[in-house]
Amino acid sequence: MDKSTFDDFNEEHILARYWLVLMCRRWIVVTVFALMLIGGAVYANTRPSLPFPHTTTIEVGRFADGQSLEDMKIVANKVKEAYMPIVLQEHANKNGYDQRRYSIEVEVQEHGNTLLLKSYGSESSTATLLGLEQKITDLLINDHKQKTELIRRDLEQQQFKAKLVLEGSEEQARLIPRKRQLVDETGQLLKRQIDTVSNLINAAERDRATALASAVEKGSVDQSLTTAVLLMNTMIADNREKLRSLEERYYITLQNQKADLDREEFENKRQQREQDQSIKDVEFRANNLQETKVILPPSRLLRESPRAPSQTVGLFGAVGLFFGIFAAGFAEFVSN
């Protein structure tokens, strides 16, 4: 018998011996295998269920410029320090459970205005956790709803005041043409008065010149001529003073009134533009005022179990078979 034939025979002998040992100790193998299968089945059916995450995503309301209705840190602290204890205490009083049984976390999303409520629990506690998150969400939404109502009311008052000012400006604008008409009529009247006084002055100067020329021709000046010339000089002086006053009113006062009307009209238009823009700004702020709302309602996130019950039992069976074979070999070793 050569060496290779001897080695093959030796290996076959060893394998046959192992098989005989297993056959002789098969009840040990079967017993260990059965015990492990039973243990795996019991563990698969009695192991505690894995906690599921339950989340609610809330978007905090914003102003038209994108700023949050309330600072996000303040909102998170309010939810954590006020709303959560209230809801958990109410639940404990109503159901008789320990308040510490349920734990809810609040997270502020970075670079945004969203708030995340998160809790963990078994499938049996899903309804309770979702109900608690919904109550906390309702408290926050109702609180911010009151804030937005106050803001809208204030914006409505601002809009009402701006409209009143705009209506007043429009009413003043409608009066400006009438004021211009009065100024024009006054100017026409002053022009006629200036012409009349100027004619009187010219006539008096001609009469005076005629009287003086007549006196020169006669070579003598009587008392009546002197009196007439004095009266004409007085009338001419009075009319010239009156003419100066009329021209001052026509060329200075009246022009100033026209300039004032121009400024008033310009200021009125500017004020109307400002009030109109103010009304539009208020409308924009009111229309773009976003209320706090729920983006993702309270829901349980799906989480796959790491191992199905059949897989668990199969794993225990494989381990039991290995330990059964090992126990059978160990028993044979001890017996020899």
C-alpha positions in Angstrom: 0.0 0.0 0.0 1.6 3.3 -1.1 1.4 6.5 0.9 -1.5 8.2 -1.0 -3.6 5.1 -0.7 -2.9 5.0 3.0 -3.8 8.7 3.5 -7.2 8.1 1.7 -7.9 5.2 3.8 -7.0 7.1 7.0 -9.3 10.0 6.0 -12.2 7.6 5.3 -11.6 5.9 8.6 -11.7 9.2 10.5 -14.9 10.4 8.8 -16.5 7.0 9.4 -15.5 7.3 13.1 -17.0 10.8 13.3 -20.2 9.5 11.7 -20.4 6.6 14.1 -19.9 9.0 17.0 -22.8 11.2 15.8 -25.0 8.2 15.3 -24.3 6.9 18.8 -24.8 10.4 20.3 -27.6 11.5 18.0 -30.0 12.1 20.9 -27.6 14.7 22.3 -27.5 16.5 18.9 -31.2 16.3 18.5 -31.9 17.5 22.1 -29.6 20.5 21.8 -30.9 21.3 18.4 -34.5 21.1 19.6 -33.8 23.1 22.7 -32.2 25.9 20.6 -35.2 25.9 18.2 -37.6 26.2 21.1 -35.5 29.0 22.6 -35.4 30.8 19.3 -39.1 30.6 18.9 -39.8 31.8 22.4 -37.3 34.7 21.9 -38.8 35.7 18.6 -42.3 35.9 20.0 -41.5 37.5 23.3 -38.7 39.9 22.5 -39.6 43.6 23.1 -40.8 45.5 19.9 -38.4 48.0 18.5 -39.2 51.7 19.1 -40.6 53.5 16.2 -39.9 57.2 15.5 -42.9 59.5 15.5 -42.5 63.0 14.0 -44.4 66.1 13.3 -43.0 68.9 11.2 -44.2 72.5 11.8 -43.5 75.6 9.7 -43.5 78.7 11.9 -45.3 81.6 10.3 -43.4 84.4 8.6 -43.8 88.1 7.8 -43.6 89.3 4.3 -39.9 90.0 4.6 -39.3 86.3 5.5 -38.7 86.9 9.2 -40.3 84.5 11.6 -43.3 85.5 13.6 -41.3 84.6 16.7 -37.7 83.8 17.2 -37.2 80.1 16.6 -35.2 79.6 19.9 -38.1 81.2 21.8 -40.6 79.0 20.0 -38.6 75.9 20.8 -38.3 76.9 24.5 -42.0 77.7 24.6 -42.8 74.2 23.2 -40.4 72.5 25.5 -41.0 74.4 28.7 -44.7 75.2 28.4 -46.7 73.1 25.9 -45.1 69.8 26.5 -45.5 69.7 30.3 -49.1 70.9 29.9 -50.0 68.1 27.4 -48.1 65.4 29.3 -49.6 66.4 32.6 -53.1 66.4 31.1 -52.5 63.0 29.6 -51.2 61.7 33.0 -54.2 63.1 34.9 -56.6 61.6 32.4 -55.1 58.2 31.9 -53.3 57.7 35.2 -49.9 57.1 33.5 -46.6 58.3 34.7 -45.7 61.5 33.0 -42.2 60.3 32.3 -43.4 57.4 30.3 -43.6 59.5 27.1 -40.7 61.7 26.0 -41.0 64.1 23.2 -38.1 66.0 21.7 -38.1 69.3 19.8 -35.6 70.3 17.2 -35.1 73.5 15.2 -34.1 72.9 11.6 -31.0 74.9 10.6 -31.4 77.7 8.1 -35.1 77.6 8.1 -38.2 78.2 10.2 -39.4 74.6 10.7 -39.8 72.9 14.0 -39.6 69.1 14.4 -41.4 67.2 17.1 -39.9 63.7 17.6 -40.8 60.9 20.0 -40.0 57.2 20.2 -42.2 54.3 21.2 -43.6 50.9 20.5 -46.3 50.2 18.0 -48.8 50.0 20.8 -48.0 53.5 21.9 -48.2 55.0 18.4 -51.7 56.4 18.8 -50.9 58.0 22.2 -47.7 59.6 20.9 -49.3 61.0 17.8 -52.1 62.4 19.9 -49.7 64.1 22.2 -47.8 65.6 19.3 -51.0 66.8 17.7 -52.1 68.6 21.0 -48.7 70.3 21.3 -49.0 71.3 17.6 -52.5 72.7 18.2 -51.3 74.8 21.2 -48.5 76.4 19.1 -50.7 77.0 16.1 -53.5 78.6 18.2 -50.9 80.8 20.0 -49.5 82.0 16.7 -53.0 82.4 15.2 -53.7 84.9 17.9 -50.5 86.7 17.0 -51.3 86.8 13.3 -54.8 88.1 14.0 -53.4 91.0 16.0 -50.9 91.7 13.3 -53.6 91.6 10.6 -55.8 93.9 12.7 -52.9 96.4 13.1 -52.3 96.3 9.4 -56.0 96.9 8.7 -55.8 100.0 10.9 -52.7 101.2 9.2 -54.4 100.7 5.8 -57.5 102.5 7.0 -55.5 105.5 8.2 -53.5 105.6 5.0 -56.8 105.6 3.0 -58.2 108.4 5.1 -55.1 110.5 4.5 -55.2 109.7 0.8 -58.8 110.7 0.5 -58.0 114.0 2.3 -55.2 114.6 -0.2 -57.5 113.8 -3.1 -60.1 116.2 -1.8 -57.4 118.9 -1.5 -56.3 118.2 -5.0 -59.8 118.8 -6.2 -59.8 122.2 -4.6 -56.5 123.3 -6.2 -58.0 124.1 -9.6 -60.7 126.2 -8.0 -58.0 128.1 -6.1 -56.2 128.7 -9.3 -59.3 130.0 -10.9 -59.8 132.4 -8.0 -56.2 133.6 -8.4 -56.7 134.1 -12.1 -59.9 136.0 -11.5 -58.2 138.1 -8.9 -55.4 138.8 -11.4 -57.9 139.9 -14.1 -59.6 142.2 -11.6 -56.3 143.7 -10.5 -55.3 144.2 -14.1 -58.5 146.1 -14.8 -58.0 148.2 -11.7 -54.4 148.9 -12.7 -55.6 150.0 -16.2 -58.3 152.2 -14.7 -56.0 153.9 -12.2 -53.4 154.4 -14.9 -56.0 156.0 -17.1 -57.0 158.3 -14.2 -53.4 159.3 -13.6 -52.8 159.9 -17.3 -56.1 162.0 -17.6 -55.2 164.0 -14.5 -51.7 164.7 -15.8 -53.1 165.9 -19.1 -55.6 168.1 -17.3 -52.9 169.6 -15.2 -50.7 170.1 -18.2 -53.5 171.9 -20.0 -54.3 174.1 -17.0 -50.7 175.1 -16.6 -50.4 175.8 -20.3 -53.5 178.0 -20.2 -52.0 179.9 -17.2 -48.8 180.5 -19.2 -50.7 181.9 -22.1 -52.7 184.3 -19.9 -49.5 185.3 -18.1 -51.2 185.2 -14.8 -52.2 182.5 -12.2 -55.5 183.0 -10.3 -56.5 181.4 -7.1 -58.9 178.9 -8.7 -56.2 177.6 -11.0 -53.9 177.2 -8.1 -56.5 175.3 -6.2 -57.3 173.0 -9.2 -53.7 172.2 -9.8 -53.2 171.3 -6.1 -56.3 169.1 -6.2 -55.0 167.4 -9.4 -51.6 166.9 -7.8 -53.2 165.3 -4.7 -55.3 163.0 -6.9 -52.4 162.0 -9.0 -50.3 161.2 -5.9 -53.2 159.2 -4.4 -53.7 157.3 -7.6 -50.0 156.6 -8.0 -49.9 155.2 -4.5 -53.0 153.1 -5.3 -51.4 152.0 -8.5 -48.2 151.0 -6.7 -50.3 148.9 -4.3 -52.2 147.3 -7.1 -49.1 146.5 -9.0 -47.5 145.1 -5.9 -50.5 142.8 -5.4 -50.5 141.9 -9.1 -46.8 141.3 -9.8 -45.7 140.1 -6.4 -48.5 138.9 -4.1 -50.4 137.2 -6.9 -47.3 135.5 -8.3 -46.4 134.3 -4.8 -49.9 132.8 -4.5 -49.4 131.0 -7.8 -46.1 129.7 -6.6 -47.7 128.5 -3.4 -50.3 126.7 -5.4 -47.7 125.0 -7.4 -45.9 123.9 -4.3 -49.2 122.8 -2.7 -50.0 120.7 -5.8 -46.5 119.2 -5.9 -46.7 118.4 -2.2 -50.2 117.0 -2.6 -49.1 114.7 -5.4 -46.1 113.5 -3.4 -48.3 112.8 -0.4 -50.8 110.9 -2.6 -47.9 108.8 -4.0 -46.6 108.1 -0.5 -50.0 107.1 0.8 -50.8 105.0 -2.2 -47.4 103.2 -1.8 -48.1 102.8 1.9 -51.5 101.2 1.2 -49.8 98.8 -1.3 -47.1 98.0 1.2 -49.7 97.2 3.9 -51.7 95.0 1.4 -48.5 93.2 0.5 -47.6 92.6 4.1 -51.1 91.4 4.8 -51.3 89.1 1.8 -47.9 87.6 2.4 -48.3 87.1 6.2 -47.9 83.3 6.6 -49.5 81.6 9.5 -47.9 78.7 11.4 -49.0 75.4 9.9 -48.2 71.7 9.8 -46.0 70.5 6.9 -45.9 66.9 7.9 -48.7 65.8 10.3 -48.0 63.5 13.2 -47.0 60.2 11.7 -45.0 57.1 12.5 -42.0 56.5 10.4 -41.6 53.0 9.0 -38.7 51.1 10.4 -37.9 47.7 9.1 -37.3 45.0 11.8 -33.6 43.9 11.7 -34.6 40.2 11.6 -37.9 38.5 11.0 -39.1 35.8 13.5 -38.4 32.9 11.0 -34.9 34.2 10.5 -34.4 34.3 14.3 -35.6 30.7 14.7 -33.4 29.5 11.8 -30.3 31.2 13.4 -31.0 29.6 16.7 -31.4 26.2 14.9 -28.1 26.5 13.1 -26.3 27.5 16.4 -28.1 24.5 18.1 -26.9 22.1 15.5 -23.4 23.3 15.9 -23.5 23.0 19.7 -25.2 19.6 19.4 -22.4 18.2 17.3 -19.8 19.8 19.6 -21.6 18.3 22.7 -21.8 14.8 21.1 -18.0 14.9 20.4 -17.3 16.2 23.9 -19.4 13.4 25.4 -17.5 10.8 23.3 -14.2 12.2 24.4 -15.2 12.1 28.1 -16.5 8.5 27.8 -13.2 7.4 26.3 
